[in-house]
Amino acid sequence: MNADGPFFEILVTLSLAMLIFSAVWWSVGWPVAMLHRALAPRLEPLSAVPRVRLLTYFSALPMIIALVISLLLFSPELGGRLVSEHCHGEIGCEPHVPGVGSRFVAIALAGFAALIFLTATRRLLVMISRHTDRLRQLRQLATRSPVAGYRLIDSEIPFALTVGLWRPEVFVSSALTRRLDARQLSSVLAHERAHVRRRDTLRMALIACCAPAVLSGSAQPLMRQLRRASEECCDASAVRLVQDPLAVADALIQSQRALSRATVDQAPGGETSRSNGRSTAA
């Protein structure tokens, strides 16, 4: 295969595009995370639904900026409009995509781009595999409840979970069904079914994948605020369904207390285990 052929040129172009996209994506993640920290107090007074929407857009901002910059650089018909005179205009050079003159550098860049691509693909596959394995394990432990819409798991730990990316399901422990009355249980189920309707598990997974790796550090406050806003959206949905805010609040408090008592009882030496006590989408 001719190293100077069209396939090689396409490979070099794709490699450069991926490297530039990744560099901008990563770099923009830091200022976006710091900007969120400055704006977070102003977002809290907003109601839950617009807060979730804004935080979702905010978390996608680094990727959007990286995509726009990459498109401008590698689409001369677009990027050329932003430059008054091309760098080599005196010799008749027209707008073109970035390139490299050294074959060795081109091959090195292609290898580095392939490494980034494989790393990102592996991260995505691991995330999907973990969610799939957890859903399969819970299904093996669960039985279909007489009440349609959730699966029952025989466990002494009270919990309610929404698990699954593509087709999320609600799992409830037998301990929780024993400790809550029918109205309280229906409120908890309404909360979890809101997670299913809103596809919160898929939303959080996509944000975790689309957001830069810096989200594992300085942007964690953004993820925490987004999870909290999602929980509030599901609380509001449960209130609309049950039509009794006090009943929903009481159900969530009772489930939290039940989980807290269970973790204290089961912790070694009577020590309290840390838990948020909320039903969650996982």
N, C-alpha and C positions, 0 to 999 in steps of 0.2 A: 504493500500500500504506500502510495506516495505521501510523504510527511507534509508536503506542501499542497496537497490536494484539497478539494472543497470539504471533505469530511473532517480533515484536521482543522481547517479554519472554523468550521461549525463547533467542533469540540472546544477549541480555544475560546471562542466567543461565549459559549455556555459556561465554561469554567470561570471566565472573568465575571460574567453576570452573577453567578452564584457567590463568588468571593466578595464582590462589591455589595451585593444584597445582604450577605451575612454580616459584613463589617458595619454597614450602616445600621442594620437591625440591632446588632449588639450595642453599638455606640449610642444610639438614640434611646435605648432602654434605660440607661442611667439617668439622663435628665428628665425623662418621662416619669420615672419612679420618684425623683425628687419633687417634680411638679405636683404629682399626686399628693405627696405628703403636705405640701403647702395648701392645696385646695381641699383636702379631706374634711377639715372642719366645716367648710362651706357646703359640702355635699350632704352632710348628716341631716340638716333640717328638711331636705327634700323627702317626698314620699317614696316608698320602697320601689315602685315600678320604674319611675324615671331615674332613680339612683342606680338600679341594676343596669338600665340601658346605657347611661352615661359611663358607668364603670366598665361595661363591656367594650364600648367604643374606645375608652381610654386605654384599656389593656391591649387593644389591637392597633393602637396608634404607631408603635415602632415598626410593625410589619407594613402598615400602610405607607409610612414615610419611605421605608426602604424600597418598597415596590414602585412608588412614584419616581424616586431618584433613578432606580435601575431602568425603568421604562424610558425616561428622558435621555439617559446615557446611551442606551442601546436601540433607540428609535430615532435616527437622525432627522426624520421628517418632523418629529416632535421637538427634540432637543435643539435642532438647528434654528428653530424659530426664536429661541431664547438667547442666541449668540449673534451679535451684530456682524462679526467678521470671523471667518474660519481661521484657525491658527496657521494654515498653510495656503491661504488664499492666493498669495503672490505666485505660486507655482501651479495654480489651477486645481488644487485639491478640494474636493467637495466634502460635505459633512459625512462622517463615517463612524462606525462603532469603535470603541477602544480596542486596541490590539497590542501585541508584543512583537518585538523584532527578533528576539532570540528563541531558537527552537528549544534549547534546554530550559529556558525560563517558562516557555509555554507548556512543556511536558510537566515541569514541577508544579505549575499552577493547576493543571488538569488533575494531577494526583492529589493535591491539597483539596481541591473542590470535591473530588470523589470521596475523600475522607469525611468532609463535612456532610455530604449527602448521605453516606452510609451511617454516620453517627445520628443524624436527624431521623433517618428511617428506623434505625434500631430503637431510638427513644419512643417513636410512635408505636412500633410493634410491641414493645414492652408494656406500654401503657394499656394498649388494647388487650394484651394477654392477661394482665393482672385483673382488669375488670371482668374479662370473660371467665377466668378461673374462679374469681370470687362468686360470680353469679352461679356458676355450675356447682360449686360447693354448697352454696345456700339452697339451691334447688334440691340437691341430694338429701339435705337435712330436713327439708320442709315437706309439709303436706298441704294440699289445697284446703283452705278454710271453707266451712259451710257458707260463710259470708263472702260473696263474690268480691274479687278485687284485691285480695292479698293472700300470701302464703303463711302458714303457721309453722313456727319452729319450736320444738320442745326444748326449752331452756329456762334455767332459773334466773337468768339475767334479763331484766325487763328492757326491751328495746323495740324500736320501729325504724326500719331502714328502707330506703329506696335505692336499688342497685341495678345497674345495667346501662349501657350506652344507647343501643339502637332500640331495644324494647324493654325499658325499665320496668321493674316489678317491685311491689311492696312486700316486705317481710316483717312479721310481727312475732315476738316471742310469746310463749304460753304464759310466762310469768307476768307480762304486761297485761294480758287479757284477764288474768285473775285479779290484778290489783286495781284495775279501772272498771267503773261501771259502764253500762252500754253507751250512755251519752258521752262520757269522757273518751271511750274508745273510738266512737264515731268521729269525734273532733280530731283525735290524733290521726286517724285514717284520712280525714279530709285534708289535713296538712300534707301527709305523704303523697296522696293522689295529686295534689297541686304540683309537687316535685315532678311527678310523672308527666302531667300535662305540659309543664313548662320546659321539660327536657333539661333539667338543671344538671344532671350528671354529665350529659353530653356537652352542655355549655361550658362547664368547668374544665372538662377534659380538653376541649378545643382551645380554651384560653391558655391552659397550661402548656399546650403544644405550640400555639401561635405566639405566645409571649416569649421574649428573649430569655436566655438562661439566667439573666440577672434577677428574674422573678424569684429564684430560689433564695435570694438574699434581700437586697434593698427594697424590692417591690412586694414583699410579703404583706405589708399593710394593705396594699390594694386588693390582694386576694382575700384577705380576712374581711375587709369591708364589703366585698362583693358577696362572699358567703353569707354574711350577716344580713345584707339587704335581700338576698334570695330567701332566707328563712322568714324574714318579715313579709315578703310577698306571699309566701305559703300560709303564714298565719292569717293574713288578710283574706286570702281565698277561703280558708276554713271558716272564718267568721261569716263571710257572705253565704256559705253553704248551710252552716248550722244556724245562722241568724241569732247568735247569742255570744257576744264577745266575752262575757264573763265565763261561760261554759268552756270556751276554747282556751282561755287563759288558765282556768282551773285544771283542765285536762293536761296541758303542757307542764304546768307546775307539778301536778301529781306524778306524771311520768318521769320528770326530772328527779323528784324526791325518791321515787321507787328505784331508779337507777343508782342514785347516790347511796341509798341504804344497801343495795346489793353489792356495790363495789367496796363499801366499808366492811361488810360481812365477809367478803371473799378475799380481801387483801391480806397478805401474810402478816401475822402479828397484830392484826387489828388496825394496821395503818390505812389511811384513806388513800384510795387510788384517785388519780386526777382524771376527771371526765367533764365534758361540757354539759352532759345531762340532756342534750336536745336530741330529738329525732333528726336524722340527717339523711341527705342524699349522698351516696357514696359510689 
